[in-house]
Amino acid sequence: MSINLTLDRIRRLAAHLEPYTRPTIHVAGTNGKGSVTCIVASILRASGLSVGRFNSPHLVSIYDSILINDHPVSPLAYNHARNLVLNADKELRSEASSFELLTLTALQVFEVAKLDVVVVEVGMGGRHDATNIIPNDCILVSVLTAVDLDHQQFLGDTAEIIAEHKAGIARPGKPFVLGKQKHSSVEDAARRVVESPEIRGHFVVSTPVRRMPTSTESSFFPSARPFVPPPGQAIQFHSPAFTSPIHANFPLHGVHQLDNLALSLSVVSTLLAPALLSFHRLSRPVTQGTSCDPLTLLVDGAHNPASAETLASYISGLIAPLKARRKLHITYIIGLSHSPPKTPSDTLSPILSCHSPKDPMLKVRVATLRFTPPEGMLWVTSVAPSAIRETVLQLVSLEDEDVWSASDNGPIEGQLQSALEWTEADQAACGEGEEKLVVLAGSLYLVADFYRFLEQLDGSVNAM
C-alpha cells in the first residue's frame, strides 16, 4: 500500500479554499481518540458553546464523521462543502486522497457554521496527517491519548518512534496534554518534541480521576426485563482550574474510560489555564511616545465569589511583605459579566474589602470597563462600568479621582487600552522606590480581551 506521507498536496488544495479560522482542539493517539473527542465536545456543549467534531472512520454514514452540536452534518451542508473541495481538487489536479478530501470538507463545514470550537481527531500518526494542516493560530491545545503499536509500516516499530510521529501535532507555544501511557518511553519521546527549540510548547501530563465508592450496591443482569445497563462510575477530579473537586457519575464503562475522562478533564482545565492567575510584564509602555516603565499585571479569571476569595487570599499574602518595606500602589482593572442573581458586590467584596482605607503603606485605585462579548453568545453582556464604580465606592473608601470608568454605552473597543493608559499615567507619578502592581480580573471575557491586546502590543514591538 502506498500512502503519501507529506502535507504538500493538501496544503496546496487548502490554499484555494476559504481559510479555516475556528478555535480547535487537536487529538492524536492510538487508543481512546474517539472517546476523548466525544467527552471533550460534550463538556464544551454543556458549557453553552457551539461545537464541531470530526472523527474517522464513520460508523454508519459519512455524515457521522462530521458533527455539529452532536448531530451529523446535514446532506445539504456536506454536499456544499464537498463540492467546493472537489472543484478545487479538479482545478488544481491535485489528486488528493479520500481522507484529505474528507478532512477539507469537514473544515469547510465547520468554517461555514462559524462554530465556537471544534474538536478534531487525527486520522493516522500526527505530523503528516491531513488534519495537521490546521493553522497554528487555530489550535487551542494538542492532545495525545494512549500510544501503542499500530500502523508500524507507516509510523515505526517502537512505541517511542510512533509517539514522536503523533506528537508532531504539537504547535509552537501552545499547550500539549499527554494522557496515561502503557509504555514509559512515550512521555519522554513526546516531551522531546513538544519542548524542542522549534516548538517550545507547554507540556502537561493529565491529572488522574479518582473512582469513588458508591453508597448503594447495584446488580447487573443481562437477561433482565426491561434491560437495565450497568451503573456509571462515580468519580472525583481535582484541578487548579476549579475551586473545589468535581464529583460526577460517569456513564461510560471500564477503567480505560476513566483514563480517557482524566485526559478530557485535563484538556478542559488546560483551556482555562490562560484565565488563571498569572503575571505579565508588558513589552513596552501602552501610551505611545512615553518612556515610563511597562506595566506589571496580575491577571486572573476570578468572576464569582468563590474565585474572588481565592484571588483575594493570594493578593493579601503577596502584598503583605511588600508593604512592610515600602509603599504599594495597586490598581484593579475590573470588568464583570451580568449574571443575576450574582451581583457586582458578591464578586468584588472579597477582593476590595481586604484593603484598609487607613493603611498608609497602600494606595488603591480602580478602573471599571466593559469586555468584548464572545461571538455568537448574545446573552453574555457586561455590567455597566458606572454600576461597578458605584459598588466599588460602597466597598472601599476612595476619592473620585481614584476610580476611572469607561463609557456605559460607547464603543467597547479601546476601553481596555484607555484603562491601561490611565493606570500607566498614575504609576508614572509614583514616588521613587515605591512598588506598583496592576490586577486585572472579574471576567474570563475581560481576560480574553487582555490576551488579544497583549498579542497586538507584542506585534507592534516586533514590527519596530
Secondary structure, 3 states (H helix, E strand, C coil): CCCCCCCHHHHHHHCCCCCCCCCEEEEECCECHHHHHHHHHHHHHHCCCCEEEECCCCCCCHHHHEEECCEECCHHHHHHHHHHHHHHHHHHCCCCCHHHHHHHHHHHHHHHHCCCEEEEECCCCCCCCHHHHCCHHHEEEEEECECCCCCHHHHCCCHHHHHHHHHHHCCCCCEEEECCCCCCHHHHHHHHHHCCCCCCCEEEECCCCEECCCCCCCCCCCCCCCCCCCCCEEEEECCCCCCCCEEEEECCCCHHHHHHHHHHHHHHHHHHHHHCCEEEECCCCCCCCCCCCCCEEEECCCCCHHHHHHHHHHHHHHHHHHHCCCCEEEEEEECCECCCCCCHHHHHHHHHCCCCCCCCCEEEEEEECCCCCCCCCCCCCECCHHHHHHHHHHHCCCCHHHEEECCCCCCCCCHHHHHHHHHHHHHHCCCCCCEEEEEEECCHHHHHHHHHHHHHHHHHHHHC
